[in-house]
Amino acid sequence: MRPSFATLACALLVTGCATTRVGSPPGSRPADPEQLTQWMAKGRIALAARGEGGSGSFVWQQRSERTELTLRGPLGAGGLALVTDGTTFELSDGAGQPLNGEAAKTELERRLGVKLPLAELRYWMLGAPAPVRAGGGPVQTSSGSVPGFVQGGWVVSYEELTSQAGWSLPARLTATTNGARVRIIVDDWILPAP
């Protein structure tokens, strides 16, 4: 029996690390995706879609245009690794079975229950909307007390920010669209030395 998304979300909230609530931490500046092209983030992810949910851990490595994302735990059904450069897309499961292109995208969507906006998500991870040149659409800023924006039909909210190497980076973010929700908690940011 799978635990409910509410149970998983509460567990993630309770076990999160201490960071600054909303607003940029003192002495830090908003992350600039044009300057932060090499980074790694480790943490936890919870997803709810089509009345089901799951959670797991992730390791995200960004090297310029190349994204390498590893998902482990129930969310990844034992483990998934995906690599994309914005043009090509590769997916392999815990057993190392590879899929490429549209077959890989279809399998990822089938497993997760929602089509993740991977091209945009790499920018959202840094607290910024995706630029048009990277596939991002028009952006509408949020008017609530939690910073965020709307892009490509997704509402992106930043509940907590942390400071790393002088940059203000998300520690907790939530992206929702049409009954699907992705919650990401970053436990560890690894950035190149300034």
C-alpha positions in Angstrom: 0.0 0.0 0.0 1.4 3.4 -1.0 1.4 6.2 1.5 -0.7 9.2 0.6 0.9 12.3 -0.8 -0.2 14.3 2.2 1.7 11.8 4.5 4.8 12.0 2.3 4.7 15.8 2.1 4.3 16.1 5.9 7.3 13.8 6.4 9.4 15.9 4.0 8.4 19.1 5.8 9.2 17.8 9.2 12.6 16.4 8.2 13.8 19.4 6.1 16.9 21.3 7.0 16.9 24.7 8.7 17.1 27.6 6.1 15.8 31.0 5.7 12.0 31.4 5.1 11.1 33.1 1.9 13.1 36.2 0.9 16.8 36.2 0.0 19.2 35.3 2.9 21.3 38.3 4.0 24.4 38.9 2.0 23.3 36.8 -1.0 22.1 37.7 -4.4 19.5 35.9 -6.7 21.1 33.0 -8.6 22.0 33.9 -12.2 21.6 30.8 -14.5 23.9 32.4 -17.0 26.7 32.4 -14.4 25.8 29.2 -12.5 26.2 26.7 -15.3 28.0 24.0 -13.2 26.3 22.8 -10.1 25.0 19.8 -8.2 22.0 19.5 -5.9 21.0 16.6 -3.7 17.8 16.1 -1.8 14.3 14.7 -1.8 11.4 14.9 -4.2 7.7 14.1 -3.8 5.3 13.9 -6.7 1.5 13.5 -6.8 -0.4 13.0 -10.0 -3.5 11.2 -11.2 -4.5 10.5 -7.6 -1.3 8.7 -6.8 2.0 9.9 -5.3 5.4 8.8 -4.3 8.7 10.2 -3.0 12.4 9.5 -3.3 15.8 11.1 -3.4 17.6 12.8 -6.2 21.0 13.9 -7.3 21.0 16.6 -10.0 24.2 17.5 -11.9 24.1 20.4 -14.3 27.1 20.9 -16.6 26.3 23.7 -19.0 23.4 22.4 -21.2 23.8 18.8 -20.0 21.5 17.7 -17.2 22.1 14.4 -15.3 19.3 13.5 -12.9 19.2 10.3 -10.8 16.0 9.4 -8.9 16.0 6.7 -6.3 13.2 5.2 -4.2 9.5 4.6 -4.8 9.2 7.6 -7.1 11.8 6.2 -9.5 10.4 2.6 -9.0 13.8 1.5 -7.7 15.9 4.0 -9.6 16.0 6.1 -12.8 18.8 8.0 -14.4 18.1 10.5 -17.1 20.5 12.6 -19.2 19.4 15.4 -21.5 21.1 18.3 -23.3 17.8 19.9 -24.3 17.9 18.1 -27.7 18.6 14.5 -26.9 17.0 12.5 -24.0 18.2 9.3 -22.5 16.7 7.3 -19.7 17.8 4.1 -17.9 16.2 2.2 -15.1 17.8 0.6 -12.0 18.8 -2.4 -14.1 20.6 -0.2 -16.7 18.0 -0.7 -19.5 18.4 2.3 -21.8 15.8 4.2 -23.7 16.3 7.2 -26.0 14.3 10.0 -27.5 10.5 9.8 -27.5 10.5 6.3 -26.0 12.4 7.6 -23.0 10.1 10.6 -22.5 7.0 8.4 -22.7 8.4 5.9 -20.2 9.4 8.7 -17.8 5.9 10.2 -18.0 4.3 6.7 -17.5 6.4 6.1 -14.4 5.9 9.5 -12.8 2.3 10.1 -13.9 3.1 13.5 -15.3 5.2 15.1 -18.0 8.0 17.0 -16.2 9.1 20.3 -17.8 12.8 19.3 -17.7 14.0 22.1 -19.9 12.4 24.6 -17.6 13.1 22.8 -14.4 16.8 23.3 -14.6 16.2 27.0 -14.3 13.5 26.7 -11.7 15.9 24.8 -9.5 18.0 28.0 -9.4 15.0 30.1 -8.6 14.6 31.7 -12.0 12.1 31.3 -14.9 13.4 29.6 -18.0 14.4 32.0 -20.8 12.6 31.9 -24.1 15.8 30.6 -25.9 15.7 27.5 -23.5 12.1 26.7 -24.3 10.5 28.8 -21.6 7.3 30.6 -22.3 5.8 33.8 -21.0 6.2 34.4 -17.3 3.7 35.8 -14.9 5.0 36.7 -11.4 3.0 35.6 -8.4 1.3 38.2 -6.3 1.2 36.1 -3.0 3.5 36.3 0.0 5.5 33.3 -1.3 7.9 34.2 -4.2 7.4 32.5 -7.5 6.0 32.7 -10.9 3.8 30.9 -13.5 5.4 29.5 -16.6 4.2 27.0 -19.2 1.1 26.2 -17.2 3.1 25.4 -14.0 2.8 27.5 -10.8 6.3 27.6 -9.2 6.6 28.6 -5.6 9.7 29.0 -3.4 8.9 28.3 0.3 12.5 28.5 1.5 15.8 29.9 0.3 19.3 29.2 1.4 22.6 31.0 0.8 25.5 29.1 -0.9 28.7 30.7 -2.2 27.0 34.1 -2.1 23.9 33.0 -4.1 20.4 32.8 -2.9 19.2 29.3 -3.9 15.9 27.4 -3.3 15.8 25.0 -0.4 12.2 24.1 -0.9 10.1 24.6 -4.1 6.8 23.4 -5.3 5.6 23.3 -8.9 1.9 22.5 -9.7 -0.2 22.1 -12.8 -3.5 20.5 -13.6 -3.7 18.3 -10.5 0.0 17.4 -10.5 2.4 18.6 -7.9 6.2 18.3 -7.6 7.8 19.2 -4.3 11.6 19.4 -4.1 13.7 19.8 -1.0 17.4 20.5 -1.6 19.5 19.2 1.3 22.8 20.0 -0.3 24.0 22.5 -3.0 27.5 22.0 -4.4 28.8 24.9 -6.4 32.2 25.7 -7.9 34.3 28.0 -5.7 33.7 31.7 -6.4 
